[in-house]
Amino acid sequence: MNLGLAILLIVIALIGGLVLGFFLARSYMKKYLQDNPPISEDMIRSMMAQMGQKPSSKKLNQVMANMRSKNNK
């Protein structure tokens, strides 16, 4: 009976560790992407210039605010 109990506890601990690890990694990646967005203002500025638009500061701020609001949902 002790062997069965030991195996059960090991399986429960393994499943608990996997679940906890998943949520910790998920929260870390969310925070990392919020602090370091995959696209920067310079990249948006160069994309606008390539499309023939004048990259004004107002347009850049609007695009960045729009991207932040989409990421927070």
HTML snippet that shows the backbone in 3Dmol.js (N, CA, C, O; Angstrom):
<script src="https://3Dmol.org/build/3Dmol-min.js"></script>
<div id="view" style="width:600px;height:400px;position:relative"></div>
<script>
const pdb = `
ATOM      1  N   MET A   1       0.818  -1.195   0.000  1.00  0.00           N
ATOM      2  CA  MET A   1       0.000   0.000   0.000  1.00  0.00           C
ATOM      3  C   MET A   1       0.860   1.256   0.000  1.00  0.00           C
ATOM      4  O   MET A   1       0.471   2.268  -0.583  1.00  0.00           O
ATOM      5  N   ASN A   2       2.018   1.208   0.642  1.00  0.00           N
ATOM      6  CA  ASN A   2       2.895   2.374   0.671  1.00  0.00           C
ATOM      7  C   ASN A   2       3.408   2.723  -0.717  1.00  0.00           C
ATOM      8  O   ASN A   2       3.563   3.899  -1.048  1.00  0.00           O
ATOM      9  N   LEU A   3       3.670   1.713  -1.524  1.00  0.00           N
ATOM     10  CA  LEU A   3       4.154   1.956  -2.884  1.00  0.00           C
ATOM     11  C   LEU A   3       3.084   2.658  -3.714  1.00  0.00           C
ATOM     12  O   LEU A   3       3.391   3.582  -4.468  1.00  0.00           O
ATOM     13  N   GLY A   4       1.850   2.233  -3.584  1.00  0.00           N
ATOM     14  CA  GLY A   4       0.747   2.863  -4.311  1.00  0.00           C
ATOM     15  C   GLY A   4       0.558   4.312  -3.891  1.00  0.00           C
ATOM     16  O   GLY A   4       0.318   5.181  -4.729  1.00  0.00           O
ATOM     17  N   LEU A   5       0.667   4.570  -2.596  1.00  0.00           N
ATOM     18  CA  LEU A   5       0.540   5.937  -2.088  1.00  0.00           C
ATOM     19  C   LEU A   5       1.688   6.808  -2.590  1.00  0.00           C
ATOM     20  O   LEU A   5       1.474   7.965  -2.951  1.00  0.00           O
ATOM     21  N   ALA A   6       2.884   6.271  -2.616  1.00  0.00           N
ATOM     22  CA  ALA A   6       4.041   7.023  -3.095  1.00  0.00           C
ATOM     23  C   ALA A   6       3.888   7.375  -4.570  1.00  0.00           C
ATOM     24  O   ALA A   6       4.177   8.501  -4.975  1.00  0.00           O
ATOM     25  N   ILE A   7       3.443   6.430  -5.363  1.00  0.00           N
ATOM     26  CA  ILE A   7       3.243   6.687  -6.796  1.00  0.00           C
ATOM     27  C   ILE A   7       2.165   7.742  -6.997  1.00  0.00           C
ATOM     28  O   ILE A   7       2.311   8.630  -7.837  1.00  0.00           O
ATOM     29  N   LEU A   8       1.082   7.649  -6.231  1.00  0.00           N
ATOM     30  CA  LEU A   8      -0.001   8.632  -6.329  1.00  0.00           C
ATOM     31  C   LEU A   8       0.494  10.032  -5.971  1.00  0.00           C
ATOM     32  O   LEU A   8       0.172  10.998  -6.663  1.00  0.00           O
ATOM     33  N   LEU A   9       1.265  10.146  -4.908  1.00  0.00           N
ATOM     34  CA  LEU A   9       1.795  11.455  -4.506  1.00  0.00           C
ATOM     35  C   LEU A   9       2.760  12.015  -5.548  1.00  0.00           C
ATOM     36  O   LEU A   9       2.766  13.219  -5.803  1.00  0.00           O
ATOM     37  N   ILE A  10       3.563  11.161  -6.144  1.00  0.00           N
ATOM     38  CA  ILE A  10       4.494  11.609  -7.181  1.00  0.00           C
ATOM     39  C   ILE A  10       3.729  12.120  -8.392  1.00  0.00           C
ATOM     40  O   ILE A  10       4.087  13.153  -8.958  1.00  0.00           O
ATOM     41  N   VAL A  11       2.689  11.415  -8.793  1.00  0.00           N
ATOM     42  CA  VAL A  11       1.882  11.838  -9.945  1.00  0.00           C
ATOM     43  C   VAL A  11       1.183  13.159  -9.647  1.00  0.00           C
ATOM     44  O   VAL A  11       1.152  14.044 -10.502  1.00  0.00           O
ATOM     45  N   ILE A  12       0.624  13.304  -8.453  1.00  0.00           N
ATOM     46  CA  ILE A  12      -0.046  14.556  -8.076  1.00  0.00           C
ATOM     47  C   ILE A  12       0.950  15.712  -8.055  1.00  0.00           C
ATOM     48  O   ILE A  12       0.644  16.800  -8.542  1.00  0.00           O
ATOM     49  N   ALA A  13       2.139  15.487  -7.495  1.00  0.00           N
ATOM     50  CA  ALA A  13       3.157  16.534  -7.455  1.00  0.00           C
ATOM     51  C   ALA A  13       3.607  16.913  -8.863  1.00  0.00           C
ATOM     52  O   ALA A  13       3.843  18.089  -9.137  1.00  0.00           O
ATOM     53  N   LEU A  14       3.728  15.947  -9.746  1.00  0.00           N
ATOM     54  CA  LEU A  14       4.135  16.216 -11.123  1.00  0.00           C
ATOM     55  C   LEU A  14       3.087  17.049 -11.849  1.00  0.00           C
ATOM     56  O   LEU A  14       3.426  18.016 -12.532  1.00  0.00           O
ATOM     57  N   ILE A  15       1.828  16.683 -11.705  1.00  0.00           N
ATOM     58  CA  ILE A  15       0.753  17.445 -12.356  1.00  0.00           C
ATOM     59  C   ILE A  15       0.678  18.855 -11.780  1.00  0.00           C
ATOM     60  O   ILE A  15       0.514  19.821 -12.525  1.00  0.00           O
ATOM     61  N   GLY A  16       0.796  18.976 -10.462  1.00  0.00           N
ATOM     62  CA  GLY A  16       0.785  20.300  -9.832  1.00  0.00           C
ATOM     63  C   GLY A  16       1.944  21.160 -10.307  1.00  0.00           C
ATOM     64  O   GLY A  16       1.769  22.354 -10.548  1.00  0.00           O
ATOM     65  N   GLY A  17       3.114  20.577 -10.442  1.00  0.00           N
ATOM     66  CA  GLY A  17       4.278  21.316 -10.930  1.00  0.00           C
ATOM     67  C   GLY A  17       4.113  21.769 -12.363  1.00  0.00           C
ATOM     68  O   GLY A  17       4.515  22.877 -12.717  1.00  0.00           O
ATOM     69  N   LEU A  18       3.526  20.922 -13.191  1.00  0.00           N
ATOM     70  CA  LEU A  18       3.288  21.297 -14.587  1.00  0.00           C
ATOM     71  C   LEU A  18       2.305  22.459 -14.685  1.00  0.00           C
ATOM     72  O   LEU A  18       2.525  23.399 -15.449  1.00  0.00           O
ATOM     73  N   VAL A  19       1.230  22.396 -13.917  1.00  0.00           N
ATOM     74  CA  VAL A  19       0.224  23.464 -13.948  1.00  0.00           C
ATOM     75  C   VAL A  19       0.829  24.767 -13.434  1.00  0.00           C
ATOM     76  O   VAL A  19       0.657  25.817 -14.053  1.00  0.00           O
ATOM     77  N   LEU A  20       1.527  24.706 -12.320  1.00  0.00           N
ATOM     78  CA  LEU A  20       2.150  25.904 -11.759  1.00  0.00           C
ATOM     79  C   LEU A  20       3.198  26.471 -12.717  1.00  0.00           C
ATOM     80  O   LEU A  20       3.260  27.685 -12.908  1.00  0.00           O
ATOM     81  N   GLY A  21       4.005  25.630 -13.308  1.00  0.00           N
ATOM     82  CA  GLY A  21       5.014  26.079 -14.265  1.00  0.00           C
ATOM     83  C   GLY A  21       4.404  26.735 -15.483  1.00  0.00           C
ATOM     84  O   GLY A  21       4.931  27.730 -15.981  1.00  0.00           O
ATOM     85  N   PHE A  22       3.301  26.192 -15.970  1.00  0.00           N
ATOM     86  CA  PHE A  22       2.616  26.780 -17.123  1.00  0.00           C
ATOM     87  C   PHE A  22       2.157  28.197 -16.815  1.00  0.00           C
ATOM     88  O   PHE A  22       2.397  29.112 -17.602  1.00  0.00           O
ATOM     89  N   PHE A  23       1.495  28.387 -15.672  1.00  0.00           N
ATOM     90  CA  PHE A  23       0.974  29.713 -15.349  1.00  0.00           C
ATOM     91  C   PHE A  23       2.090  30.705 -15.032  1.00  0.00           C
ATOM     92  O   PHE A  23       1.965  31.886 -15.355  1.00  0.00           O
ATOM     93  N   LEU A  24       3.165  30.258 -14.415  1.00  0.00           N
ATOM     94  CA  LEU A  24       4.297  31.155 -14.163  1.00  0.00           C
ATOM     95  C   LEU A  24       4.953  31.583 -15.475  1.00  0.00           C
ATOM     96  O   LEU A  24       5.278  32.758 -15.648  1.00  0.00           O
ATOM     97  N   ALA A  25       5.147  30.655 -16.387  1.00  0.00           N
ATOM     98  CA  ALA A  25       5.750  30.989 -17.682  1.00  0.00           C
ATOM     99  C   ALA A  25       4.838  31.910 -18.480  1.00  0.00           C
ATOM    100  O   ALA A  25       5.313  32.821 -19.159  1.00  0.00           O
ATOM    101  N   ARG A  26       3.541  31.679 -18.403  1.00  0.00           N
ATOM    102  CA  ARG A  26       2.575  32.521 -19.119  1.00  0.00           C
ATOM    103  C   ARG A  26       2.608  33.955 -18.600  1.00  0.00           C
ATOM    104  O   ARG A  26       2.619  34.899 -19.390  1.00  0.00           O
ATOM    105  N   SER A  27       2.623  34.126 -17.281  1.00  0.00           N
ATOM    106  CA  SER A  27       2.647  35.480 -16.727  1.00  0.00           C
ATOM    107  C   SER A  27       3.978  36.165 -17.030  1.00  0.00           C
ATOM    108  O   SER A  27       4.009  37.372 -17.273  1.00  0.00           O
ATOM    109  N   TYR A  28       5.077  35.410 -17.018  1.00  0.00           N
ATOM    110  CA  TYR A  28       6.378  35.990 -17.348  1.00  0.00           C
ATOM    111  C   TYR A  28       6.399  36.488 -18.792  1.00  0.00           C
ATOM    112  O   TYR A  28       6.890  37.585 -19.060  1.00  0.00           O
ATOM    113  N   MET A  29       5.877  35.700 -19.717  1.00  0.00           N
ATOM    114  CA  MET A  29       5.883  36.104 -21.125  1.00  0.00           C
ATOM    115  C   MET A  29       4.965  37.295 -21.368  1.00  0.00           C
ATOM    116  O   MET A  29       5.300  38.168 -22.168  1.00  0.00           O
ATOM    117  N   LYS A  30       3.818  37.352 -20.699  1.00  0.00           N
ATOM    118  CA  LYS A  30       2.934  38.511 -20.842  1.00  0.00           C
ATOM    119  C   LYS A  30       3.641  39.778 -20.386  1.00  0.00           C
ATOM    120  O   LYS A  30       3.581  40.804 -21.063  1.00  0.00           O
ATOM    121  N   LYS A  31       4.314  39.707 -19.235  1.00  0.00           N
ATOM    122  CA  LYS A  31       5.023  40.872 -18.709  1.00  0.00           C
ATOM    123  C   LYS A  31       6.179  41.253 -19.633  1.00  0.00           C
ATOM    124  O   LYS A  31       6.409  42.436 -19.882  1.00  0.00           O
ATOM    125  N   TYR A  32       6.897  40.266 -20.135  1.00  0.00           N
ATOM    126  CA  TYR A  32       8.027  40.533 -21.017  1.00  0.00           C
ATOM    127  C   TYR A  32       7.571  41.215 -22.303  1.00  0.00           C
ATOM    128  O   TYR A  32       8.195  42.181 -22.744  1.00  0.00           O
ATOM    129  N   LEU A  33       6.498  40.730 -22.906  1.00  0.00           N
ATOM    130  CA  LEU A  33       6.010  41.328 -24.149  1.00  0.00           C
ATOM    131  C   LEU A  33       5.409  42.706 -23.914  1.00  0.00           C
ATOM    132  O   LEU A  33       5.436  43.550 -24.810  1.00  0.00           O
ATOM    133  N   GLN A  34       4.871  42.947 -22.728  1.00  0.00           N
ATOM    134  CA  GLN A  34       4.344  44.271 -22.427  1.00  0.00           C
ATOM    135  C   GLN A  34       5.495  45.259 -22.239  1.00  0.00           C
ATOM    136  O   GLN A  34       5.405  46.405 -22.679  1.00  0.00           O
ATOM    137  N   ASP A  35       6.569  44.825 -21.592  1.00  0.00           N
ATOM    138  CA  ASP A  35       7.724  45.703 -21.379  1.00  0.00           C
ATOM    139  C   ASP A  35       8.554  45.874 -22.644  1.00  0.00           C
ATOM    140  O   ASP A  35       9.109  46.949 -22.871  1.00  0.00           O
ATOM    141  N   ASN A  36       8.649  44.845 -23.465  1.00  0.00           N
ATOM    142  CA  ASN A  36       9.447  44.864 -24.688  1.00  0.00           C
ATOM    143  C   ASN A  36       8.573  44.465 -25.867  1.00  0.00           C
ATOM    144  O   ASN A  36       8.586  43.308 -26.287  1.00  0.00           O
ATOM    145  N   PRO A  37       7.811  45.417 -26.403  1.00  0.00           N
ATOM    146  CA  PRO A  37       6.917  45.048 -27.507  1.00  0.00           C
ATOM    147  C   PRO A  37       7.712  44.574 -28.720  1.00  0.00           C
ATOM    148  O   PRO A  37       8.833  45.029 -28.943  1.00  0.00           O
ATOM    149  N   PRO A  38       7.140  43.665 -29.501  1.00  0.00           N
ATOM    150  CA  PRO A  38       7.864  43.121 -30.642  1.00  0.00           C
ATOM    151  C   PRO A  38       8.062  44.126 -31.768  1.00  0.00           C
ATOM    152  O   PRO A  38       8.864  43.884 -32.670  1.00  0.00           O
ATOM    153  N   ILE A  39       7.348  45.249 -31.737  1.00  0.00           N
ATOM    154  CA  ILE A  39       7.527  46.274 -32.762  1.00  0.00           C
ATOM    155  C   ILE A  39       7.706  47.616 -32.056  1.00  0.00           C
ATOM    156  O   ILE A  39       7.006  47.911 -31.087  1.00  0.00           O
ATOM    157  N   SER A  40       8.637  48.421 -32.540  1.00  0.00           N
ATOM    158  CA  SER A  40       8.937  49.695 -31.894  1.00  0.00           C
ATOM    159  C   SER A  40       8.464  50.856 -32.760  1.00  0.00           C
ATOM    160  O   SER A  40       8.015  50.665 -33.890  1.00  0.00           O
ATOM    161  N   GLU A  41       8.572  52.058 -32.210  1.00  0.00           N
ATOM    162  CA  GLU A  41       8.160  53.250 -32.951  1.00  0.00           C
ATOM    163  C   GLU A  41       9.022  53.446 -34.195  1.00  0.00           C
ATOM    164  O   GLU A  41       8.529  53.897 -35.230  1.00  0.00           O
ATOM    165  N   ASP A  42      10.298  53.111 -34.098  1.00  0.00           N
ATOM    166  CA  ASP A  42      11.174  53.249 -35.267  1.00  0.00           C
ATOM    167  C   ASP A  42      10.733  52.319 -36.399  1.00  0.00           C
ATOM    168  O   ASP A  42      10.770  52.696 -37.571  1.00  0.00           O
ATOM    169  N   MET A  43      10.317  51.113 -36.043  1.00  0.00           N
ATOM    170  CA  MET A  43       9.841  50.174 -37.065  1.00  0.00           C
ATOM    171  C   MET A  43       8.565  50.690 -37.718  1.00  0.00           C
ATOM    172  O   MET A  43       8.400  50.590 -38.933  1.00  0.00           O
ATOM    173  N   ILE A  44       7.665  51.241 -36.911  1.00  0.00           N
ATOM    174  CA  ILE A  44       6.419  51.788 -37.464  1.00  0.00           C
ATOM    175  C   ILE A  44       6.728  52.983 -38.352  1.00  0.00           C
ATOM    176  O   ILE A  44       6.129  53.143 -39.416  1.00  0.00           O
ATOM    177  N   ARG A  45       7.655  53.815 -37.921  1.00  0.00           N
ATOM    178  CA  ARG A  45       8.042  54.986 -38.713  1.00  0.00           C
ATOM    179  C   ARG A  45       8.580  54.563 -40.082  1.00  0.00           C
ATOM    180  O   ARG A  45       8.218  55.148 -41.103  1.00  0.00           O
ATOM    181  N   SER A  46       9.441  53.550 -40.099  1.00  0.00           N
ATOM    182  CA  SER A  46       9.999  53.104 -41.385  1.00  0.00           C
ATOM    183  C   SER A  46       8.926  52.436 -42.251  1.00  0.00           C
ATOM    184  O   SER A  46       8.956  52.568 -43.474  1.00  0.00           O
ATOM    185  N   MET A  47       7.976  51.719 -41.630  1.00  0.00           N
ATOM    186  CA  MET A  47       6.891  51.117 -42.409  1.00  0.00           C
ATOM    187  C   MET A  47       6.019  52.192 -43.040  1.00  0.00           C
ATOM    188  O   MET A  47       5.613  52.061 -44.195  1.00  0.00           O
ATOM    189  N   MET A  48       5.727  53.253 -42.293  1.00  0.00           N
ATOM    190  CA  MET A  48       4.913  54.344 -42.838  1.00  0.00           C
ATOM    191  C   MET A  48       5.648  55.028 -43.988  1.00  0.00           C
ATOM    192  O   MET A  48       5.039  55.376 -45.000  1.00  0.00           O
ATOM    193  N   ALA A  49       6.948  55.217 -43.830  1.00  0.00           N
ATOM    194  CA  ALA A  49       7.730  55.852 -44.892  1.00  0.00           C
ATOM    195  C   ALA A  49       7.742  54.973 -46.145  1.00  0.00           C
ATOM    196  O   ALA A  49       7.676  55.493 -47.259  1.00  0.00           O
ATOM    197  N   GLN A  50       7.824  53.665 -45.981  1.00  0.00           N
ATOM    198  CA  GLN A  50       7.813  52.758 -47.127  1.00  0.00           C
ATOM    199  C   GLN A  50       6.464  52.761 -47.839  1.00  0.00           C
ATOM    200  O   GLN A  50       6.390  52.544 -49.048  1.00  0.00           O
ATOM    201  N   MET A  51       5.396  53.009 -47.077  1.00  0.00           N
ATOM    202  CA  MET A  51       4.066  53.059 -47.682  1.00  0.00           C
ATOM    203  C   MET A  51       3.764  54.429 -48.277  1.00  0.00           C
ATOM    204  O   MET A  51       2.686  54.632 -48.835  1.00  0.00           O
ATOM    205  N   GLY A  52       4.685  55.361 -48.168  1.00  0.00           N
ATOM    206  CA  GLY A  52       4.494  56.683 -48.749  1.00  0.00           C
ATOM    207  C   GLY A  52       3.783  57.663 -47.837  1.00  0.00           C
ATOM    208  O   GLY A  52       3.366  58.730 -48.288  1.00  0.00           O
ATOM    209  N   GLN A  53       3.635  57.326 -46.563  1.00  0.00           N
ATOM    210  CA  GLN A  53       2.994  58.239 -45.621  1.00  0.00           C
ATOM    211  C   GLN A  53       4.048  59.043 -44.877  1.00  0.00           C
ATOM    212  O   GLN A  53       5.184  58.601 -44.703  1.00  0.00           O
ATOM    213  N   LYS A  54       3.650  60.232 -44.444  1.00  0.00           N
ATOM    214  CA  LYS A  54       4.550  61.030 -43.610  1.00  0.00           C
ATOM    215  C   LYS A  54       4.360  60.583 -42.163  1.00  0.00           C
ATOM    216  O   LYS A  54       3.274  60.746 -41.607  1.00  0.00           O
ATOM    217  N   PRO A  55       5.381  60.032 -41.559  1.00  0.00           N
ATOM    218  CA  PRO A  55       5.230  59.523 -40.188  1.00  0.00           C
ATOM    219  C   PRO A  55       5.279  60.651 -39.153  1.00  0.00           C
ATOM    220  O   PRO A  55       6.337  60.933 -38.591  1.00  0.00           O
ATOM    221  N   SER A  56       4.136  61.294 -38.902  1.00  0.00           N
ATOM    222  CA  SER A  56       4.099  62.356 -37.900  1.00  0.00           C
ATOM    223  C   SER A  56       4.062  61.737 -36.503  1.00  0.00           C
ATOM    224  O   SER A  56       3.726  60.566 -36.329  1.00  0.00           O
ATOM    225  N   SER A  57       4.411  62.547 -35.531  1.00  0.00           N
ATOM    226  CA  SER A  57       4.434  62.085 -34.147  1.00  0.00           C
ATOM    227  C   SER A  57       3.033  61.686 -33.684  1.00  0.00           C
ATOM    228  O   SER A  57       2.874  60.718 -32.941  1.00  0.00           O
ATOM    229  N   LYS A  58       2.034  62.422 -34.118  1.00  0.00           N
ATOM    230  CA  LYS A  58       0.651  62.125 -33.730  1.00  0.00           C
ATOM    231  C   LYS A  58       0.217  60.758 -34.265  1.00  0.00           C
ATOM    232  O   LYS A  58      -0.399  59.973 -33.544  1.00  0.00           O
ATOM    233  N   LYS A  59       0.539  60.477 -35.531  1.00  0.00           N
ATOM    234  CA  LYS A  59       0.175  59.181 -36.114  1.00  0.00           C
ATOM    235  C   LYS A  59       0.893  58.036 -35.398  1.00  0.00           C
ATOM    236  O   LYS A  59       0.304  56.989 -35.132  1.00  0.00           O
ATOM    237  N   LEU A  60       2.178  58.253 -35.090  1.00  0.00           N
ATOM    238  CA  LEU A  60       2.937  57.209 -34.397  1.00  0.00           C
ATOM    239  C   LEU A  60       2.323  56.911 -33.033  1.00  0.00           C
ATOM    240  O   LEU A  60       2.170  55.751 -32.650  1.00  0.00           O
ATOM    241  N   ASN A  61       1.972  57.967 -32.308  1.00  0.00           N
ATOM    242  CA  ASN A  61       1.377  57.767 -30.986  1.00  0.00           C
ATOM    243  C   ASN A  61       0.027  57.062 -31.083  1.00  0.00           C
ATOM    244  O   ASN A  61      -0.304  56.234 -30.235  1.00  0.00           O
ATOM    245  N   GLN A  62      -0.753  57.387 -32.113  1.00  0.00           N
ATOM    246  CA  GLN A  62      -2.045  56.728 -32.294  1.00  0.00           C
ATOM    247  C   GLN A  62      -1.861  55.236 -32.576  1.00  0.00           C
ATOM    248  O   GLN A  62      -2.571  54.400 -32.016  1.00  0.00           O
ATOM    249  N   VAL A  63      -0.916  54.915 -33.436  1.00  0.00           N
ATOM    250  CA  VAL A  63      -0.681  53.506 -33.780  1.00  0.00           C
ATOM    251  C   VAL A  63      -0.183  52.741 -32.557  1.00  0.00           C
ATOM    252  O   VAL A  63      -0.643  51.630 -32.294  1.00  0.00           O
ATOM    253  N   MET A  64       0.750  53.322 -31.808  1.00  0.00           N
ATOM    254  CA  MET A  64       1.275  52.650 -30.620  1.00  0.00           C
ATOM    255  C   MET A  64       0.183  52.468 -29.563  1.00  0.00           C
ATOM    256  O   MET A  64       0.103  51.413 -28.934  1.00  0.00           O
ATOM    257  N   ALA A  65      -0.658  53.489 -29.364  1.00  0.00           N
ATOM    258  CA  ALA A  65      -1.750  53.372 -28.390  1.00  0.00           C
ATOM    259  C   ALA A  65      -2.739  52.298 -28.826  1.00  0.00           C
ATOM    260  O   ALA A  65      -3.254  51.547 -27.998  1.00  0.00           O
ATOM    261  N   ASN A  66      -3.000  52.228 -30.126  1.00  0.00           N
ATOM    262  CA  ASN A  66      -3.911  51.205 -30.645  1.00  0.00           C
ATOM    263  C   ASN A  66      -3.336  49.807 -30.418  1.00  0.00           C
ATOM    264  O   ASN A  66      -4.068  48.890 -30.044  1.00  0.00           O
ATOM    265  N   MET A  67      -2.050  49.640 -30.637  1.00  0.00           N
ATOM    266  CA  MET A  67      -1.415  48.336 -30.430  1.00  0.00           C
ATOM    267  C   MET A  67      -1.426  47.952 -28.952  1.00  0.00           C
ATOM    268  O   MET A  67      -1.656  46.791 -28.615  1.00  0.00           O
ATOM    269  N   ARG A  68      -1.178  48.921 -28.071  1.00  0.00           N
ATOM    270  CA  ARG A  68      -1.190  48.626 -26.631  1.00  0.00           C
ATOM    271  C   ARG A  68      -2.583  48.210 -26.172  1.00  0.00           C
ATOM    272  O   ARG A  68      -2.735  47.292 -25.365  1.00  0.00           O
ATOM    273  N   SER A  69      -3.602  48.900 -26.699  1.00  0.00           N
ATOM    274  CA  SER A  69      -4.969  48.557 -26.289  1.00  0.00           C
ATOM    275  C   SER A  69      -5.354  47.166 -26.801  1.00  0.00           C
ATOM    276  O   SER A  69      -6.086  46.444 -26.124  1.00  0.00           O
ATOM    277  N   LYS A  70      -4.875  46.787 -27.976  1.00  0.00           N
ATOM    278  CA  LYS A  70      -5.166  45.447 -28.502  1.00  0.00           C
ATOM    279  C   LYS A  70      -4.459  44.377 -27.677  1.00  0.00           C
ATOM    280  O   LYS A  70      -5.003  43.291 -27.474  1.00  0.00           O
ATOM    281  N   ASN A  71      -3.238  44.678 -27.195  1.00  0.00           N
ATOM    282  CA  ASN A  71      -2.487  43.698 -26.413  1.00  0.00           C
ATOM    283  C   ASN A  71      -3.071  43.507 -25.022  1.00  0.00           C
ATOM    284  O   ASN A  71      -2.941  42.429 -24.442  1.00  0.00           O
ATOM    285  N   ASN A  72      -3.710  44.532 -24.480  1.00  0.00           N
ATOM    286  CA  ASN A  72      -4.245  44.436 -23.124  1.00  0.00           C
ATOM    287  C   ASN A  72      -5.555  43.667 -23.060  1.00  0.00           C
ATOM    288  O   ASN A  72      -5.996  43.299 -21.971  1.00  0.00           O
ATOM    289  N   LYS A  73      -6.181  43.417 -24.193  1.00  0.00           N
ATOM    290  CA  LYS A  73      -7.464  42.697 -24.184  1.00  0.00           C
ATOM    291  C   LYS A  73      -7.265  41.222 -24.081  1.00  0.00           C
ATOM    292  O   LYS A  73      -8.238  40.468 -24.061  1.00  0.00           O
TER     293      LYS A  73
END
`;
const viewer = $3Dmol.createViewer("view");
viewer.addModel(pdb, "pdb");
viewer.setStyle({}, {cartoon: {color: "spectrum"}});
viewer.zoomTo();
viewer.render();
</script>
